[in-house]
Amino acid sequence: MRPEDQRSAAGQYTVVARTLVFLTRGSKVLLLKGAPTKRLWAGKYNGIGGHLEPGESPYTSALRELREETGLTAETLELRGVVHVTLPEPPGVVFFVFVGEAAAGDIVASEEGVPEWVEREAMAGLSLVEDLPALLPRVLTPGSMTFGHYRVGDAGFEIQFDTGARDATL
């Protein structure tokens, strides 16, 4: 592919690529409680992740973000979902959701927040980022890939998953 052939045409919607990682240890899931100074999701629980850097694949980005935000590595890491987020003004976001088992080791906090191992049944009582109650059951339940589309606009926040997405519960 030549770079000049890959440019967006005027008016074409563009996206920023990100990763999102959920590690497990038995019945626990590693979530990050956002630092109080964060612009987005301060004090809310989310997965581990961030933007892809130039030259990174989604997989290598997920590994880097995991190491930077928790000090951990993954024994396994599997792509379990792709979600496109349409925002009122471009660019939008596309994020690659990975699930894996944590390697041995202690977690460490970062400027992004404090990682915490949370029992799956305890998640309902936490202040989660708004899409996690719908997304987590789909990506944590073994099976096929999950594809989603979120629309953020004046009418609020809408979540849609493609037909065939799992309807498991936390």
N, C-alpha and C positions, 0 to 999 in steps of 0.2 A: 504494500500500500504506500502510495506517495502521500506525504503530509498535505500537499496542496489539494489533493482530491478528498480529503477528510474534513475540510473546514465546513462549518455550519453556514447554510444559506441564510440570507436576511429573513428574519421572522421565524426561523426554525427554533424550536424549544431546545434549550441546553440544560445539562444537569451537572452537579458536582458529585463525584463518586466518594462514598464512605464505606467503612466496614463497621459491623456490630458483632460482638462475640459474647457468647454465653457458655461458660465452663461449668461442668458439673463435678461433684464428688458425692457419690451415692445419691441421696435424695435432696442434696443441697445444690443451689445454683449461685454462682458468683455474680453479684450485682455491684454497681458502683453508685454510692450515694454522692451526688454531685456536690462539689465544694460550694459554700455559701457565696463565693465571689464569682461563680460562673454566670455568664450572660444568659445561657439557656439551661433550664432544668436544675437550678440551684436547689439543693436539699432534696431532690427527687432521685429515685432509684432508676437506673438504666443499665444496659449492658456496657461492655467495654468496647471502645472503638474510636474512630475518628476519620479524618480525610486520608485519601491515598496521596502519597508523595510522588513526584515525577519519577518514573522508572519502576514503580512498584506494581505488582499484581495485587488484586484484592487479598489473596492468601498471604503474601509477604507483609502487606499492610496490617492485616489482622494479627499476625504474629508480633510485629513491632509494637502495635498499640497495646497488646496484651502485656508485653514485657515492660513498656514504659509506664502503664497505668497501674500495674499490680505487682510487678517483679516476677511474675510466673511465666512458665512456658506451658504448652499443651502437649499431652501425650498423643492425642488425636485431635484433628480439627477438620470438620466436614462442612461444606457449603450446604445450608439447609433452606435458604430463602433469598429472594431478590425482591426488593420493594422499591417502587417508584413513588416519589412524593412530588405532587404538583403544587407549587406555591402560587400566590396571586401574581407575582412578577418573576420572570426567569432570573437566574437559573433555578431549576428544581434540584432535587436530590435523588440519587439512586444509591441504595445501600445493600451490601452483600452481607447476609446474616450467616455466621458460622457458629457451630456448636461443637464442643469437644470435652474431653476429660482432662482435668488438670494434672500436671505432673506434680510430684511431691515438692513441697516448699511452702514457705510462709508468704503471705501477702503483705505488700507494703503500700502505704498511701502515696499519692502523687498530688500535684497541684490541681488535677482534674477532680479529685475527691477521694473518698475512703471506700475501698473494696470490702464487701461483706459477704460471707457465706450465709445464704438464706434458705431455710426449708421451704420447699415448694408450697406446702399448705399455708405457710405464714405470709406469702406474698400478697394475698388479698387485703391484709391489714396495713400494708406499706403505702407510702406516697410514691406510686410508680409513674413514670412517664406515660402519657395517656394511651399510647398504642400497645404497651406491653401486655395488658390483660388479654388482648385479642391475638397478638403475635406469638407470645411465649408458648402457649399450648400447641401451636402449629409447628414450631421449630423444635421444641423439646420432645415431641412424640416422634419416634422413629418412623420413617416412611419416605414418601416422595417429597420432592421440593415444594416449597410454598412460594407463590408469586402474589404480590400484593400491590395495591395502589392506594395511596392516601391523597386526599385532596384537602388542602388548607385554604380557606377563603372566608368571605364575609359571613357565610352561613354556618361557619364553624369547621369542625374537623370530621371528615368522613373517611371510613376505612372500608376497603373492599378487597376480598381475596378471590382469586380465580376459582371457578367451579372445580370441585374435587379437593379443595383444601380441607385439611383435617379439622374437625370440630371437637377436639379433645378439650378437657378442662384442666386447669392448674391443679 
